[in-house]
Amino acid sequence: MAVWGDRHRRAIVLPALLCLAALLAVTTLRADAAPKHSGPNPTWLILRLSDLPLGYLKFDLQEEQGERIYCSRLTHPDDTPPKIGRFVDRFHPRGCLGAYYRLYSLPGEEPGPRLAATGVLPMHSSKAAGAGWALVPNLLGRLLGRVPKEVAAGERVGSATRLFHSDDFPRYYRLGNRASFLVWRSGNTLAAIMAIGPSFAADDRAAAELARRQQAHIERPTRYTLAERFDGEVPLDDPAIDIPAYWLGRNFRPGDGLPDNRLFASGFSEEPTPETHEGLTEGPIAPLNVLYENIRLGIWTPETWGVFTASKTSRAITSWKCTRTRAIRLAEGSATIYGGYKKNFRRCPKEAPKAFTAWVDVGGLQVVVNAPPAPDFIETVNPYGSFAGMEAIVRSLVLRPKRFP
């Protein structure tokens, strides 16, 4: 089952990613700008999403990271072992990290690791790189509570390679508790891959292959572009999806004075999430979601549509006294646009409606455009918050071709 929701993905993999941070520092990582140095930009030296098979999502290591790659200066708390503390104080290293979580595997392909994480620590001199290289077992020991078992590295990457196994790695959800750490040196650069998967043998193979791909970037640095990092469309190619995906393309350009809007995320789950009322009410989540900067498309099947209509969220705006409606005929269906207000007024405001949503019946599915996040959370500021803006959306919905049967 694919996982929907960055919040849920974060809960699954965050502890393991913090462990990778400890691999390179075992110190307190402070979010910082990209490291200053005389060589290539370190963000160009990490493993890229485009290096992995289809089915991986990138994972943000800090809140609101956005499109920035996570880089930091290494510092250390009071309980840092003296050897590591002296290394940090003497050489003031800075590094960059990245992590990728496997959402699905394609049929016929060997599954990659459930989690692949990458790190790079460019040092200013051979002496600094040598000091860091000598501390690798200490760093891993600090991370895991004891020095992990070093095993023979089956393949060599860079000028020196070390491989470590941990079979008591904390188990988080379905990640497993076996982790392989492949660390290598290339000139004055230290690099690492962490792979968590079903077995050491599989993890070792994956780590070695990914290390080779990262090493290619270390040897021939090029910019890690936004296009290479973009994963918003990845969930829509999940072979498990059995729901037609209606969308507005990668970039929605409606014209007529309306702003362009870029796809930034999507998600699929085998079952919808009903409305919850535990503490803060949250509206239901469709089994298939396509999200743009200002547009949310929730796609419901005939079998799941009742989950939405049974919610209070579905009746917000649509059933209120002052809401105005507009029916739209489409080539393959129809749509109803609802224009209302912040709440269900007894006396209707004289001003034009400010809160908009639309229900689209197309191809036997229901596509809900900009459903309220909750029945008491009504959005009134949106560049598409008008009958013209919503009509541009519903008339532009098209079926996204499936890449895999």
Buried (B, 14 or more C-beta within 10 A) or exposed (E): EBBBBEEEBBEBBBBBBEBBBBBBBBBBBEEBEBBEEEBBBBBBBBBBBBBBEBBBBBBBBEEEEEEBBBBBBBBBEEEBBEBBBBBBEEBEBBBBBBBBBBBBBBEEEEBBBBBBBBBBBBBBEEEBBBBBBEBBBBBBBBBBEEBBEBEEBEBEBBEEBBBBBBEEBEEBEEBBEBBBBBBBBBBBBBBBBBBBBEEBEBBBBBBBBBBBBBBEBBEEBEEBEEEBBBBBBBBBBBBEBEBBBBBBBEEBEBEEEBEEBBBBBBBBBEEBBBBBEEEEBBBBBBBBBBBBEBBBBBBBBEEBBEBBBEBBBBBBBBEBEBBEEBEBEEEEBEBBBBBBBEEBEEEBEEEEBBBBBBBBBBBEBBBBBBBBBBBEEBBEEBBBBBBEBBBBBBBBBEEBEEEEE
